[in-house]
Amino acid sequence: MATFTVNVLGCLLIGLFMGIFTQNFQFNQNLKLLFVTGFCGGYTTFSAFAIENFTLIQNQNYTTALFYILASVVVGILAVVMGFLIMKFI
């Protein structure tokens, strides 16, 4: 749950940052890279997500692994959209 939570929060942050950067055309491209790729990329934990799923599969917990993968992808994308929309309507 910890990795899932961090990844979803990271997706929400990326959505918020992208919402800010798409509203303001005067921003520095380096700031976008710093916050989106640097900060959020370093904050989220794809490698931990991968090893956790690998371990689940090794232990034959196929249903849990599949649910974790699907939930992470779907909820992560929804979090990005939610963050983007929050910044669009503020």
N, C-alpha and C positions, 0 to 999 in steps of 0.2 A: 504493500500500500504506500510506503514512503516514496518509492521511485515513481509510481503512478501519480501521486500527488504533486511531486516536484515537476514531472513532465507536463501535467495539465496546467499547473501554474505558469510554467515557462511558456506554454502555448498561449495562454491568456496574455502574458506580458508581450509576446511577439505581436499579437493582434493589436494590443494597445499602442505599441510603438509604431506599427505600420499605419494605424489609424492617424496617429499624430503626423507622421512623415508624409502621408498622402494629402493631408489638409494644408500643409505648409510647403509650398514649392520653393521657398528660400532656404531650406535646410542644407547643411553641409553633408554630402554623400558619405564622408568619413564618419560622421556621427551615426548615421544609419548603420553602417558596418559595425561600429563600436557597440551600439546597443542591441541590434538584432542578432548579428552573427557572433560578436564577441561575448557580450554579457549573457544573453539568453542561450546562446550555444554552449557556453561554459556552465551555465546554471542547470540546464537539462542534462539528463543522464542516459543517453541512448546505449552506451556500453553496459551500464548496469541493467537496463531493460533487456538487452540481448542475452546477457549471462543468466539472468533470472529465468528467461524463457527456455534457454538451453538446459538449465538445471531441471526445470519442470518436465521437459521432454525426456531427458535422461531418466528421470524418476517415473516415467510413464504417466504423468499427470497431463494427458493430452487435452482434456476438456478445459482444465484450468488455464493451460498455456494458450489455447485458442481464444478463450474468453478474455484473457489478459491482453493478448495482441489486438483483438477486435475492439475491445473497450478503449484501449490506449489510443488507437488510431481514430476512432469515431469521436470520442470525447475530446481528444486533442484538437481535431479539426473544428469541432463545435466551439471550443474555447478560443481558438484563433478568431473565428467569425464573431463570437460574442465580444471579444476585446476590440476588434475592428469597429463593430457597430456602436459600442459604447463611445468610442472616440468620435465617431461620425456624427452622433447626435448630441454631443456636448458642446 
